[in-house]
Amino acid sequence: MKMRQHYIALRGALPQLQEHEPYEVTTLELAAALDCTHRNMVLLLQRMQREGWLSWEPRRGRGNRSVLHFLAKKEELVLQEAQEIAQKQDLQMAISYLQTMDSEGTRGLRSQFQDWLSKRFGFHSEVLGERRLDILRFPLPQTIHSLDPAAIHYSGESHLVNQLFDGLVRMSPSGDTILPHLAHTWDIDAARTSWTFYLRKGVLFHHGREMLAADVVFTFERLKALAPRGLYNWVYMGIVSIEMPDERSVRFILEERNEAFLPFLATNRASIVPAPEVPPSTKKMTSSPDRFAYAEIGLHPIGTGPFRLVDQEHGVMVLEAFPAYFQGRGFLDRVEVWTQPLHQELDGQAEQPAFQVMHNVRISETATEQWQQVRQSGTTCKFLTVNELREGPLANAAVREAFDLALNRAEIIERLSGDVIEPADSFWTPHSTSSPTIKSAAADTVEQCLMKAGYKGEPIILATIPQYEADALIVQQVCALAGITLMIKFIPAEQFKGEERLHADLLLFAIMLDEHRELRLIDLFKNMQLHMRPDMQVILEQQLNELLSESDAKRRSDQFRQIEHQLAAAHSLMFLYRKHLKTAFHPSIRGISLESLGWVHFRDLWFTRLPE
């Protein structure tokens, strides 16, 4: 045990003592408290005294008791111990240690630790041997469950996948054009069901092998096998076959025309992963489950991206620049992603945290002079959908209408309280610059509508994911004000598309409205089909088929709005609010560019020294 830990244990054995308060005690009594020998206790006291943590006045002779003075506060040494653990990049152990010590009476340690930790974030230039490394330590307030493109569920995972992997094509910064990427060009047949992509030469995976057509075939066969119900499955499950005219060209044959196919290839769900090496004696690659789980891609990702993962222990993920990246090496040498939630509201009156890039933050007016900020192009829209197949109160259209009226959006937004929150009545940007008007019915009007509809206080079950607990509780509180009993059921995100959600009356979810808006909306509507009345399922399926065969973007937009209006008019879809996200960055940062979900491209970042 370290000397510091011995002192903490000794201090914990005598919690009633204050610093500098004399205490008469024998060495044997102290040895018993630490469960060590008398000789070891004497050595420990000598070393602790040299460290300046305590003073020890030994008194010899029968009946004489020595005098102990504690000088160092236990909290200070506990904090030092946690900092030392974190410096070894074992963040989870440091947090666990602090939680244990907090419960033992050292209050406020976690707040102090986070203040210290925040100063370690940001840009650092360190010399290792004869080489200077530019390092960005980046806080990520999420847990990373997987970095497998076929299995990711959360925005943080999506962001890291974007740093590690590439797709055949990419979306332009404006979000309205598909550009070449791993494929330098492509051809489409007249029926738009045969797509041939031509791969760049010399693109390397992180383990050094060149990317070839077999890797593309493997990627999509694997996606279909491992995630038949995953995000955008209605696109990739429509691939009938994948052919290889040669080692640098790939042809996709679709079951039917799908104008969402090319935009899908620009998402990180379609990131290219390496196929396993095939023995020369094997003429055809197998399709066994073991083959598709090759290399445990979620734990040890291998892509072609600008960064490669070199470590991911104890809550810290270390990414290093990939020197052979086909679009040029990034400026940063290393990015350390610390997956620990931190408070992210900046106050200009206090010392600013030292990490220079923060996503999804709110900036106070006084802090705007010290921080630059980018309002991300995408927005998050929260909404409710009704399970029309469940025999509950909301199966009655009149009750649905009254419930929609009872959802006081003004009250919901007031309780959320944020400068980036605004009303929403559509998944599309309003034609006017002004926000939608919030209409709030009087309490007696709501009560009359509920009574007239036949609602008698029966419980309504709302299902959502744990990440949206705050929203669900506010909706529950607002419903209670209107006399509606709402019960909340939490379902993990990775299970939310399963059968469990169909046991609820209402579903609360969110959609990111970014450059992939059309894909996300089609995915939403197809999932809503699963809990619609059979006749509405047929109608919506026809509308989606027409939409997916439409090549004109303006006409597609009109069709989307028609579907949305139809669902909202039936009170099967109820909008709550829209949230604009912001990225704040320090003026020393150069090269800021935002990708999908408003995250920064690490590859483009570089730093300058600001004048004192």
N, C-alpha and C positions, 0 to 999 in steps of 0.2 A: 504494500500500500504506500502511496506517495505521502511525503511529509505533510503536504497541505491537507490531504484527506484525514491524516491522523489528528491534526489540529481541529478540523471541522468536527470530527467524531468526539474529541475531548470537549470542545465547546458545546456540542449538543448534549453531552452528559451532565453539564452544569448550566442549564438554560436560565436559571434564576439569577446568575451573576451578571453584573454590568461591567463594561470595560473599566479598567483601572480600580475596580473594587477589590480590596484584599480578601483572600480566602485561605484559611488555615486548613491544611490537608497533608496527608502523608503520601510518600511515593507509592507505597503498597496500595492505598486506596485508589490512586490514579491508575495504577497498573491493572487493578481489577476492573475499572471502568472501561479500559481499552482491551481487556482480555489479553494482556501480554505479561512478560516476566518483569521482575523488578529491575534487572539490568537494562533491558530494552527501554523501559520507561525513563530511566535516568538519561540514556542516550538521546531519547526523543526530546526530553525537556531541554537538554543542552542545545540541540539543533534548533528547536523552536525559538529558544532565547536568542540564538545567533541571527535568526531570521527577523527578530524584532516583533514576533507575534505575542510573546508573553514575557513576564519577568518571574524568576524563580529564586527565592531566598531560602536555601536549605538551612535548617536548624538541627544540630546534632544533640544527642542526649535523650535519655528516656523521658518520655512525657512531652518533649518539644515537638511541635507541629510546624512544618515549613509553610511559607507564605507564597501563594500564587496570585499573580495579577494577569488577567487577560488584557492584551493591548489591541489586538487586531479584531475587527468585527467579523463574525462568522459570515455575514452576507458578502463581504468583500472577497473573501477567499473562495466562497461558493461560486461567485461570479467569475473569478479568475480561473477556477477549475473548468467551468462550462466553456469559457472562451478558449482555453487550451484544447478542450475536446473538439470544439468547432473548427479550430485552426488546423486540426488533422483531418478536416473534411468529413467529420462524423456528426453531421447536424442533428440527425434523429436522436443519437445518444445524448447530445448536449441538451436538447429539449426535454428528453425523458428525465435526465438528471435534475434539471431545474424544476420540473413538475414534482418530483419526489421531495426536493428540498423545500419547495414552496409549501408543501403540505406539512412540513416540520416547523413552520413558523417563520421562515425567512421571506416575508411578503414583498411583493414588488420586484422580485428578481427577474421575472420573465420580461417585464417592461424595460428594465435596465439592459438586459441582454439584447433585446431587439434594438435599442438605441445604439449599442455597440456594434451589433451586426450590420445595421444600416450604413455605418461608416466604412465598412469593408466592401460595400457594393460600389459599382461604377468602374471607371477605367483606371487601370494600374499598369505601370511599366516596371517590370522586374527583370533583374539580370540573373541568368542561370548559366554559370560557367562563363564563356566568352560571348554568349548570345543574350540580347535583350528581347524580352517577350512583351507584346502588348496584349493585356488580358482584360476582358470585361466580365465582371461578376454581376449576375443578373438575377434578381429575385422573381420567383414564379409562385404566386399564391395558389397552387394546386398540387395535388398528388399525381405523379405520372404512373399510370397503370401499365401502359404498353406504348411502344414506339413502332408497332407493326401497322403499316398503312391499312391493312385489312381489318384491324381491330380497334382503332382509336375512337374515342367518344367525346373527348373534352378539348377545349380550345388550346390549352397549353400543350397537350399531346400533338395536336394538329400543327401548332407552330414549330415544334421541334422536328416533326417529320418533314416540314418544308425546308429545314436546314440540312437534313440528312439525305433526302431523296429528290429525284426529279421525275417529271412525267414526259410523255412524248411531245406534248404541246404545253403552252402556258398562256395565261390571260394577260392582256396588255394592262399597263397601269390604269388606264381609263376604264377598264372592265368591259369594253364593248368589242374587242377584237381578239381572236385566237391567233397566237404567234407560234412559229416553230420553236422546238426546244431540243429534246433528244432526237426527235425526227426533224430533218431539215426541210422536208416537204411531204405532200401527200396527194393522192388522186382519189376521186370518187366516181362511181359509175352513174349512169343516167337515172337509175332507180333509187340511188342514194342508199343502197343497202350493202354495197361493197366498198370498203375503205382501205386503201393501200398506203402504208407509211414507209418512208425511206429513212434509215437510221444514219446518224452521223458516224464517221469513222473516228477511231481513237478515243472514244469515251470510256473511261475506266471506272470500275467499282472501287470502293475503298480497299478491298483486299488485293487489288492489282490486276484483276482480269478484265479484259475488254468486254463491254456490253454488246451483245449480239441479238439477233432475232429470237433465238431460243429463250432468252431471258424475258422478252416481252410475252411470248406465248405462255411461258411458265407463270408469269405474274397474273395474267387474267384467268388462266385455268385454276390457279391457287385461290384467287379472289372468289370465284364462283363456288369452289369446294368448301372454303372456310367460312364464307360470309354470305350464304344464299339469301339471308334476310337482312343484310346490312344496309348501310346508307347507300342510296342510289342503286339498289339491287335491280330495280326495274329497267335499268340501262344495261348493266353487264350480264344479267341473266338472259337478255335478249340477243346475246352473241351466239349464233348457231355454230360457228367454227372459226378457227384462226389458222391461217395458212402461212408457210414460209417459202416464198418464191426463191429466196436465197438467204444467206446469213445476215444480210443487212436490209431486208425488206419484210414487212409483215402485212398480211391482208386479213381484215375482219369481215366476216359475213354476218349481217344482221338478219334477224327473223323478219323484221319489217322496218320501214323507214322511221328514223328517230332523229329529229333535229337536235336533241339534247346529247347525242353521242359525243360529238366533238367537244362541247363544253365540259362534259363529264371527264374526258381525258385530261383536261386542265386542272382537275381537282387532285388533292394529294391522296385520295382514295385510289387513284389510278397510278400511283408512284411505282416505278419499275424496280423490282427486286431481283437479285441474281438467282438463276436456276442452279440446282446442285450439279456438281461435276458428274458427267455420265461416263461410265467405263467404256473404252473403245469397243468392247465386244457387244455392247448394248446398242442396238440400232434404233430403238424407240424408247423414249422416256416413259417411266411408269406414272400412274396416277394415284399411287397409294397415299393415304393420309400422312404417313411419315415423310414422304417426299415434299408434300405441301407445307409441312411444318419445318422444313429444312432450315438449319442454322438458328432456330429459335429467334426468328427475325425480331420479334417484339422485345426480347431481352438483349440481343446482340445485333442491332440493325446494321445492315450493309447496304449502302446505296451508292449513288453517283454524285451526291450533293456537295455543296461548298464546304461543309464541315463533316467530320467523322466523329463518332462517339468513342472515346478512349477510356472512360470510367463513369460509373453510375452508382457508386456506393453511398449508403447512409444519407440519402436525400440530396446529394450533390451530383449533378451530371456535368461531366467535363467534355466539351467539344473542342477539337483542334482543327485548324484550317487544313483542308485537303489540298496539298500542293499541286496535284495533277488535275484539278477541276477544269472541265472543258471550256468554261467561260472565263477562266482566269482566277488566280488565287485571291482570296479576300485579304483585307488590310489587317484585320485582327489575327493574332496567332492562336488565341484560346478564348473560349467563352465558358464560364462556369455558371450553371443554372442551379440556384439554391431553391429547392421546392419547399419553401416555408412561408405561410401567410404572414404578411406584414401590413401594418396600417399604412394606407396610401392616400391620405389627404394632406396636402401641403399647406402650411401656414407661414406666411411671410414674416410673422413676428418671431418665429423660432428658428433655430439653426436648421438649415436644410439638410436632408439626408444626402449622402455622397454618391449614391448610385444615380447615373445620369440618364437612364431611360426607364420610364415607368408607364405601364399600360393601364388604361381604364381608370384614370385618376380624376379627381376633382381639384381644381386649382382655385385657391382663394384670390380675391382681387389684389391683395398685397403681394402675393407670390408671383403674379404674372410678370412683374418687373425683373425677376431673377430667373424665371423659367420660360422657355418657349414651349408652345404646345401646338399639336396638330389635331384638328377635329377629324376623326376617322371617317372615311367615306361611308362605311357601313353603319347600320343601326340595328339594335336588337328590339324586336317587337314581341311583347308578351300578350297572350290571348288564352281564351278558354274554348274548348270544343265539347259538344254534347254527345254522349253515347246514346244514340236513339234506339239501340237494340235492348237496352236494359229496361225492365219493367219497374221504373221508379217514377217519381213526380215529374221529371223532365221529359218523360215519354209523351206527356200532354203538351201540345204546341202552345196552348194558352199559358201554361205554367212557365214554359221556356220564355215566352214573351214578357211575362211579368217578372221573371227572374232577371232577365236582361235589363229591364227598367230599374230593378232594385239595385243593380250594380252601380253605385254612385262613383263614377270615375273621378270626379273632382276630389272626393274624400280619399280615394285610393292614392291619387297623385300627391295630395297634401301629406298623407302619412308616409309616403316614400321620400318626400322632400329632397329634391335634387335639381340642380340647374340644367341637367341634361335630360330630364324627364319631360315628356310632352304627351298630350292626348294622341290617340291613333284611331282612325276609323278605316284604315286600309293598309295593305302590305306594300303599297306603292306611294311614292312621294306625291304629296298634294300638288295639283296644278298651280295653286296660289302659294305665295310665300308665307301666308299666315297659317297657324296651327288650327286643327279642327276645333269647332266650338264644343265645349263640354256641356251636355244637357243633363241636368239633375232634376229628377222628379221630386215633388214634395212627398214627405213621409206618409201623409194620409192618402195620397194618390197611389203610392206603391202598395200600401196596405189594402186598399180597395181592389186593386188589380189582382193581387194575390188571392184574396177571398173569392173574387168573381171567377178566377181560374180554377178554384177548387183546391188550392194548396192549404193544408191544415197543419203545417209544422213538421211534416215528415222529414227525417234526416236525408240530406243529399250528400253523397260521397264524392269528394274531389280527390283525384289522384295526380301526383306530380313527382318530380325527382327531388332528392334531399337538397340539392343546390338552390331550389326555388322555395325553400321553406318560408323565407321572409315574405315573399309575395303571397303565398298561400295563406299565411296567418292574417295578413291585412285583408285579403278577400273574405276570409272567415269572419273577421271583426265587422267589416262593412255589411256583410249579409246578416249578421246578428242584429245590427241596428234596424234592419228591415224586417226582423222577425223570422229570418230563414236560418234553419239549423244546418250547418255545414260541417261535415266530418272529413278530416284530411288523412289520406293514405299515401305514404311515401314508397316509391318504387325505384330501385337503383337505375341509373341511366342506361346501363347496358341491357337491362331487362324491360325497359319501358315500352318497347315495340312488341313485347310478347302478349300472352293471353291475360296476364294478371290485370292489366289496365282495363280490360273489358268488364271487370266486376265493379267499376266505378260509374257514377252518373256523369261526372265532369272530368275533363283533363285540362290541366294547366301546363302550358309549355311556352317555349320561346323559339323564334326563328331569327337567324342572322340574315339581314337584308344587305348583301354585298354584291360583288360581281357574279356570284353564283346564285343569285336570287331565284332565277327561273328553275334551276335544278332543285333548290330547297323547297320551293312552293309545290312543285309537282310531287316531290317526296311527301310533303305534308298532306296534299289532297289524296294521294293514294293510301296513306295511312288512315285518313278520315273515312275512306270508303269502308274500312273494316268495321266501323261502328255506325254505319248509315242504314236506313231502311233499304230493302232490296231494290225498290223502284228507283231510289235516288242513286244507288250504286251504279245501276245501268246507265242512267243519264250522265253521271259524272264521268264514267268510263268513256262514253262516246265523246264527251267534250275534251277529255285529255288526249284521246287518240287524234282528234282534229288538231289540237294544239301542237302535238308532237310531229305532225306532218306539215306544219306551217313554217315556211322559211323566212317570211317577212317579220322582223322584230316588232314593228308597230302593230301589226295585226295580232301577234301573239300577246302583246301587252293588253290589247282590248279584250282578248279571250280570257286572260287571267282575271281581269277586272270583272268580267261578266260572271265567272265562277264564284269569285269572292262575294260579289253583291248577292248572288243567289243564296249562298250559305248564310250570309249575315241576315238577309231578309227572313230566312226560316229560323233565325236565332239558334242555328247549329254552330255558328262561329261568332264569338263575342270578343271584340278587341278590348284590351285593357289600356296599354300605353306603349309608347316608343321611347327608347333610350339611346341617346347619342353617346358614343364612346370617344375618349380623348387619350392621346399619347403625349406625355410631357417629357421634355428632354433639356439637358443643360446646354448652354450656348457653346460649350467646347466641342460638342459633337458635330461632325460633318457627315454628309452622305446619307441623311435620313431619307428613307423611302419606305412606304408601307405596303405590305402584302395583304392577302385575304385576311379578314378579321382584324385588320388594322395593326398587325404586328410589324415590327421593324425587321428588315433584311439585315441580319448580322454581317453578311458578306460585304455590304456596302459601307459599313460604319468605319470612320476614322476620327481621330481626336487631335485637337490642337491645344497648346498651352495658352490660357488667357492671361493678359497682362495683370500684374498685381494691382 
